[in-house]
Amino acid sequence: MSSAIQQRLTGERPRARVIIIGAGFAGLSAAQRLGKLAVDVTLLDRKNHHTFQPLLYQVALAVLSPGDIAQPIRSIVRNNSNTEVVMDEVLGIDTVKRRVHIKSGVEMIYDYLILATGSTHSYFGKSEWAAIAPGLKTVEDATEIRRRVLLAFELAERQMLETGSHPPLQFVVIGGGPTGVELAGAISDIARLYMTRDFRHIDTKTAKVLILEGSPHVLAAYPPDLQKSAVRQLNKLGVTVRTSAHVTDVQPGYVMVGDERVDSCCTLWAAGVQASPLGKLLAQTPGVELDKRGCVIVNQYLNPKNLPEVFVCGDLAHVEQDGKQVPGVAQPAMQMGDYAGRRIGLLVADSDKAARMKPFRYFDKGDMATIGRKAAVARVVWPFKANLSGFIAWMMWMFVHIYFLVGFRNRLSVFRSWAFTYIQLQDGVRLIVGSQTLPGWDELAQPATTTQNDVQI
Ligand SMILES: Cc1cc2nc3c(=O)[nH]c(=O)nc-3n(C[C@H](O)[C@H](O)[C@H](O)COP(=O)(O)OP(=O)(O)OC[C@H]3O[C@@H](n4cnc5c(N)ncnc54)[C@H](O)[C@@H]3O)c2cc1C
């Protein structure tokens, strides 16, 4: 029996034990910092891999493979000899006894806890919409979206063969934030650029993509000039953007915008985000408060009220800075994780220094969202200030994403895939795995509404 397991069973703890829940951007960043310190670290995640979420839409739209953007957690922290990885789901946190309960039944004791379980989709109380309009958060979501989008083209081709017509290929993306814009642009790209020579009976270029955004603007967090530029670039790619369009129902084959029915062969959800449910578990501790999205309200040291040994980081944390909430994106998550790791290091080693440690401050370098091939917007704050759009923003987006990808092999393989896809307009990972049914297709297909006379069988 290893000494670590023996110590665990006997309750002896020669060094402080830090449990990190969640190996996303925040959790990994904390783990890398703590890996160099004199503490014992347990990194807990319900998946065995870290997912680079900013490139998930490229898996969903068949540009990249899941393996290009995901990396086994064990291999990432392999060189941190003080770190163990446990793949399990956390079901409960006892902040009085300082224990974490995991699904397998084990209870794990901590001296310090970092909670970084991120966020999840919100269907605004209409959870039944999830089966019809999948959202994008995990590799599984991405492969399901890929299945549906590609299947729509396959079913159209098959129906052309059978009947000489097919329903309009209209893809509806609900939500015009960065994920909605990326998904819409990428569907348009595959239909207009990458698949045009693959089908004999349908014209993939006739596919339409529609973004339905409830607020008056897409990319709400971006400055107005970049919002307008994004719409222009989307329109150029053939994507229609409808703003102030409130979706009232989502059904197989269509969505309702008020009283208007909008046909959809494939509906995707990019509209709402809510904090991971673990925030609610923590809020069972008296004094711990949540905001309206379920994020845990923390102080400037990232501690929830009354819990100086607990740190909440990343999307799950509600941190205020200069009167505004720090955004739920990757950079703040990494910076919070690193800060929590450093702070724990000081608390363990030198309480005087810990008392003098400056509060967390998010260093905003800017944001960028890609819209399609050669199309993007970027709000750059560091190392220079500029609002960029089009090709330059797109190049910048590519380099930044390659740079931040976890793992050298992934960087190389993403670079190679992009070269094939964007320069040669070919290849891609257009695999349909799983079921061959598409919600709503049969309803849309009866009666068929689009015809094409020159069917060649
Ligand atoms: C499609 C998409 C595109 C995005 N694009 C961008 C972008 O271009 N730029 C950008 O800056 N940000 C982007 N973001 C946001 C960014 O990815 C998040 O802000 C970031 O991932 C948050 O990091 P995190 O560590 O808080 O959570 P996450 O990275 O979500 O990690 C949470 C981890 O916790 C684990 N977990 C959750 N619950 C449990 C549990 N009960 N037990 C055990 N483990 C659990 C999960 O498996 C996961 O590994 C995007 C997000 C999405 C979904």
The ligand as a MOL file (V3000), in Angstrom:
LIG
                    3D

  0  0  0     0  0            999 V3000
M  V30 BEGIN CTAB
M  V30 COUNTS 53 58 0 0 0
M  V30 BEGIN ATOM
M  V30 1 C -18.5060 26.4910 -26.8410 0
M  V30 2 C -17.7040 27.4220 -25.9810 0
M  V30 3 C -16.8450 28.3370 -26.5680 0
M  V30 4 C -16.1020 29.2080 -25.7830 0
M  V30 5 N -15.2490 30.0820 -26.4050 0
M  V30 6 C -14.4650 30.8760 -25.6580 0
M  V30 7 C -13.5040 31.7300 -26.2700 0
M  V30 8 O -13.3950 31.7880 -27.4990 0
M  V30 9 N -12.7210 32.4920 -25.4610 0
M  V30 10 C -12.8150 32.4370 -24.1080 0
M  V30 11 O -12.0700 33.1300 -23.4160 0
M  V30 12 N -13.7330 31.6600 -23.4960 0
M  V30 13 C -14.5490 30.8780 -24.2350 0
M  V30 14 N -15.4620 30.0570 -23.6310 0
M  V30 15 C -15.6130 30.1230 -22.1790 0
M  V30 16 C -14.5350 29.3400 -21.4710 0
M  V30 17 O -14.3640 28.0830 -22.0700 0
M  V30 18 C -14.9500 29.2170 -20.0080 0
M  V30 19 O -15.0400 30.5000 -19.4760 0
M  V30 20 C -13.9260 28.3930 -19.2470 0
M  V30 21 O -13.8920 27.0690 -19.7180 0
M  V30 22 C -14.2650 28.4060 -17.7690 0
M  V30 23 O -13.3010 27.6580 -17.1020 0
M  V30 24 P -13.6570 26.8780 -15.7530 0
M  V30 25 O -12.3830 26.2650 -15.3160 0
M  V30 26 O -14.3800 27.7750 -14.8520 0
M  V30 27 O -14.6910 25.7520 -16.1760 0
M  V30 28 P -14.5930 24.6170 -17.2600 0
M  V30 29 O -13.4740 24.8650 -18.2100 0
M  V30 30 O -15.9650 24.4620 -17.7990 0
M  V30 31 O -14.2050 23.3150 -16.4130 0
M  V30 32 C -15.0550 22.7740 -15.4430 0
M  V30 33 C -14.5790 21.3660 -15.1450 0
M  V30 34 O -15.3070 20.8850 -14.0100 0
M  V30 35 C -15.7010 19.5400 -14.2220 0
M  V30 36 N -16.9030 19.2930 -13.4170 0
M  V30 37 C -18.0910 19.9240 -13.4790 0
M  V30 38 N -18.9400 19.4490 -12.5410 0
M  V30 39 C -18.2640 18.5010 -11.8630 0
M  V30 40 C -18.5860 17.6380 -10.7650 0
M  V30 41 N -19.7810 17.6700 -10.1750 0
M  V30 42 N -17.6490 16.7620 -10.3180 0
M  V30 43 C -16.4230 16.7030 -10.8920 0
M  V30 44 N -16.0670 17.5100 -11.9460 0
M  V30 45 C -16.9590 18.3960 -12.4120 0
M  V30 46 C -15.9630 19.4860 -15.7230 0
M  V30 47 O -15.8610 18.1620 -16.2070 0
M  V30 48 C -14.8550 20.4030 -16.2650 0
M  V30 49 O -13.6760 19.6900 -16.5800 0
M  V30 50 C -16.2290 29.1710 -24.3800 0
M  V30 51 C -17.0950 28.2520 -23.7800 0
M  V30 52 C -17.8200 27.3790 -24.5780 0
M  V30 53 C -18.7470 26.3820 -23.9320 0
M  V30 END ATOM
M  V30 BEGIN BOND
M  V30 1 1 1 2
M  V30 2 1 2 3
M  V30 3 2 2 52
M  V30 4 2 3 4
M  V30 5 1 4 5
M  V30 6 1 4 50
M  V30 7 2 5 6
M  V30 8 1 6 7
M  V30 9 1 6 13
M  V30 10 2 7 8
M  V30 11 1 7 9
M  V30 12 1 9 10
M  V30 13 2 10 11
M  V30 14 1 10 12
M  V30 15 2 12 13
M  V30 16 1 13 14
M  V30 17 1 14 15
M  V30 18 1 14 50
M  V30 19 1 15 16
M  V30 20 1 16 17
M  V30 21 1 16 18
M  V30 22 1 18 19
M  V30 23 1 18 20
M  V30 24 1 20 21
M  V30 25 1 20 22
M  V30 26 1 22 23
M  V30 27 1 23 24
M  V30 28 2 24 25
M  V30 29 1 24 26
M  V30 30 1 24 27
M  V30 31 1 27 28
M  V30 32 2 28 29
M  V30 33 1 28 30
M  V30 34 1 28 31
M  V30 35 1 31 32
M  V30 36 1 32 33
M  V30 37 1 33 34
M  V30 38 1 33 48
M  V30 39 1 34 35
M  V30 40 1 35 36
M  V30 41 1 35 46
M  V30 42 1 36 37
M  V30 43 1 36 45
M  V30 44 2 37 38
M  V30 45 1 38 39
M  V30 46 1 39 40
M  V30 47 2 39 45
M  V30 48 1 40 41
M  V30 49 2 40 42
M  V30 50 1 42 43
M  V30 51 2 43 44
M  V30 52 1 44 45
M  V30 53 1 46 47
M  V30 54 1 46 48
M  V30 55 1 48 49
M  V30 56 2 50 51
M  V30 57 1 51 52
M  V30 58 1 52 53
M  V30 END BOND
M  V30 END CTAB
M  END
